[in-house]
Amino acid sequence: MKNLRVTIADEVFDARLELEHAPKTCAAFIERLPFKSQVVHVRWSGEGVWIPLGDYKFGVDYENHTSYPAPGQIILYPGGISETEILLAYGGVHFASKLGQLAGNHFLTLTTGLDRLAEIGKRTLWKGEQPILFEAA
């Protein structure tokens, strides 16, 4: 499996798994498909939405990690000094928590609809949580 479909509210995006750069994170995520949750707007990191996952464990460590995901990149923070989370950048992001800078595993990249991401971000900021679904394409 190389591709996923990501649906946020009523918007559908195609996405590519970063199998070459984050194979363990991709495998752990694939095992959990379909993955359904809610996104909320980030508090500390800039222009992004995130899925707070608390103590949920994916059983992975750092790989292909970054603190500066580009718009359309999805990262998984596997936990540690802050809670486990998934973050989707829609603009400028410097990934952080109230404890300081974090780095997450870039494991998925949206390949369509990047022009619609800012609207998703604004909607989440001003109207609250939005449903998100990750599933096989």
C-alpha positions in Angstrom: 0.0 0.0 0.0 1.4 3.4 -1.1 -1.6 5.7 -1.0 -4.3 6.7 1.4 -7.4 8.9 1.3 -7.8 11.5 4.0 -11.2 13.1 4.5 -11.5 16.1 6.7 -15.1 17.2 7.2 -16.4 17.3 3.6 -13.0 17.6 1.9 -11.2 14.6 0.4 -7.4 14.5 -0.2 -5.2 11.8 -1.7 -2.0 11.1 0.3 1.3 9.2 -0.2 2.8 7.1 2.5 6.5 8.0 3.0 7.5 4.3 3.0 11.1 4.8 2.1 11.8 7.4 4.8 9.5 6.3 7.7 8.8 2.6 7.2 8.1 1.7 10.8 5.7 4.6 11.3 3.9 3.8 8.1 3.5 0.2 9.0 2.2 1.1 12.5 -0.3 3.5 11.0 -1.4 1.1 8.3 -2.2 -1.5 11.0 -4.7 0.9 12.5 -6.6 1.8 9.3 -9.3 3.0 9.0 -8.2 5.6 11.5 -11.0 8.0 12.5 -10.8 10.9 14.9 -11.2 14.7 15.2 -8.8 17.5 14.3 -8.5 20.7 16.4 -6.4 23.7 15.7 -2.9 23.7 17.1 -2.1 25.9 20.1 1.6 26.4 19.9 2.8 25.4 16.5 1.4 27.9 14.0 -0.7 27.0 11.0 -1.7 23.4 11.6 -4.4 21.0 12.9 -3.7 18.1 15.2 -5.2 15.0 16.7 -4.3 14.8 20.4 -3.9 11.1 21.3 -2.9 11.3 25.0 -1.0 8.1 26.1 -1.9 6.2 22.9 1.2 4.3 21.7 2.1 3.5 18.1 5.2 1.5 19.2 7.6 3.5 17.1 10.5 5.8 17.8 11.9 8.7 15.8 12.4 8.3 12.1 12.3 11.0 9.4 11.4 13.5 12.1 11.1 17.2 11.7 10.0 20.2 13.6 9.1 22.1 10.5 6.6 20.2 8.4 5.6 21.8 5.1 1.9 22.4 4.1 0.4 19.0 3.4 2.9 17.0 5.4 1.5 14.9 8.2 3.7 14.0 11.2 3.3 11.6 14.1 4.8 12.5 17.5 5.3 9.2 19.2 5.1 10.6 22.7 7.7 11.3 25.3 7.9 14.8 26.8 4.4 15.6 25.5 1.4 13.5 24.5 1.2 11.4 21.4 -0.3 13.3 18.5 -0.7 13.6 14.7 -0.3 17.0 13.1 -1.1 18.3 9.6 0.5 21.5 8.5 -1.6 23.8 6.3 0.9 26.7 6.5 4.0 27.7 8.5 4.6 25.3 11.4 7.3 25.2 14.1 6.1 22.1 15.9 6.1 22.6 19.7 4.2 22.1 22.9 4.0 24.1 26.1 7.2 22.2 27.1 9.1 23.5 24.0 10.1 22.4 20.5 9.1 18.9 19.4 9.8 16.7 16.4 7.4 14.3 14.7 7.9 11.5 12.1 6.9 12.7 8.6 5.1 9.6 7.4 2.3 10.9 5.1 2.1 13.7 2.5 -1.1 15.0 0.9 -0.8 15.0 -2.9 -4.0 16.7 -3.9 -6.0 19.6 -2.7 -3.2 21.6 -1.1 -5.1 24.8 -2.2 -7.9 23.8 0.1 -5.8 23.3 3.3 -5.9 26.9 4.5 -9.7 26.8 4.4 -9.7 23.6 6.6 -7.3 25.4 9.0 -9.5 28.5 9.2 -12.7 26.4 9.6 -11.1 24.4 12.5 -9.8 27.6 14.2 -13.1 29.4 14.0 -15.7 26.7 14.1 -14.0 24.0 16.2 -13.1 20.3 15.8 -13.6 18.6 12.4 -13.9 14.9 11.7 -11.0 13.2 10.0 -10.7 9.8 8.5 -7.7 8.0 7.1 -8.4 5.0 4.9 -6.9 2.9 2.1 -7.2 4.5 -1.3 
